[in-house]
Amino acid sequence: GKKSTIYSKVLGENRKVWIYNPDITSLVKSENKKFPVLYLLDGDAHFYSTVGIIQQLSQANGNGVLPEMIVVAIENTNRLRDLTPAAPPIASLEKANPFINFLSSELIPYVETNFNAAPYRLLAGHSLGGLTVVDILTNFPQLFNAYIAIDPSMWFGNEKYLNNTLSQMSQKQLTGIKLFVGTANTMPKGVTIGQLKANKTPETQHIRSIFKLDQFLRSTKTGLTYNQAFYTNERHNTVPLLSMYDGLKFIFNYYLFDASEKDFADSSAVIAFRLRKHYENITKELGYKVSAPQAFINYLGYDALGKKQYSKADALFKLNIDWYPNSNNVYDSYGDFLIV
């Protein structure tokens, strides 16, 4: 990625951000393609692992488990100041933690002006960063489309912010928004999950507060698409990697087009129909037009052409023309089909 410095009028200081653009590692560059943007708190700690997960699951080995994404990782200056919420209730962004105002009024516009950012945004944070993720979801849910809170510090302020979330979120309609919470095993040795409810010691407050949030989210109808994972063998500082992996797969669980050997062997045009429907669903989920990679459809078309599966090749090449009408290559490929 690349490092940039942005002066924040809201915070009165320079802020460093690390930015990964998928074109850095993509074998197929696309000037007009738009990408979802993942905003990452504690960015200098989690940038490399997060980019690695996304690159592996969206580009490497032909994977299409996730969409390619821009990652914007924010370095800390004063972590405690930035990643602890303002005292509730919060009526507006101006009365929120200034760091949230920086995100909404300065950083997001900067990214969307200077990069091929699609109108789909994610926010991820760990520990106090996870608390901030839940705080933004509680007070300004429309700021992001999806949230990943990794072992969030819901205990902070003697659970004042947790209780604010429980009271505020029950009154909100969060349909179309997704949240994944990854929880580490921070219980003291000898304490089991079954004993947690009766255990009121400070050592268990961190995990008890997260489970309190989980129980609320599972039992309250807000429209939120929610999932939580408890990692028995991970501690607070080891859980981010697995949580990010699982969280992204949960958020984009509809994205993968699972082509089988049967699809390659089938001589009919069914696969072209399936691809069209699949990407119509992705478009609906993400809220903007998304098509299968042009090179992937071309590959399938030429594979069908080589096997003399003509109706299949015809449908695939025409699908590419529908999706990429301004590309010379799609017409050239269809010309190869017509010649045969």
Secondary structure, DSSP 4 states (H G I P E B T S, - for coil): -EEEEEEETTTTEEEEEEEE-GGGT-SS--SS--EEEEEESSHHHHHHHHHHHHHHHHTGGG--SS---EEEEEPPSSHHHHTSPPPSP--SGGGS-HHHHHIIIIIHHHHHHHS-EEEEEEEEEETHHHHHHHHHHHH-GGG-SEEEEES--TTTTTTHHHHHHHHHHTT---TT-EEEEEEE--PPTT--HHHHTT---HHHHHHHHHHHHHHHHHHS-S--EEEEEEETT--TTTHHHHHHHHHHHHHTTT------HHHHH--SSHHHHHHHHHHHHHHHHHTS-----HHHHHHHHHHHHHTT-HHHHHHHHHHHHHH-TT-HHHHHHHHHHHH-
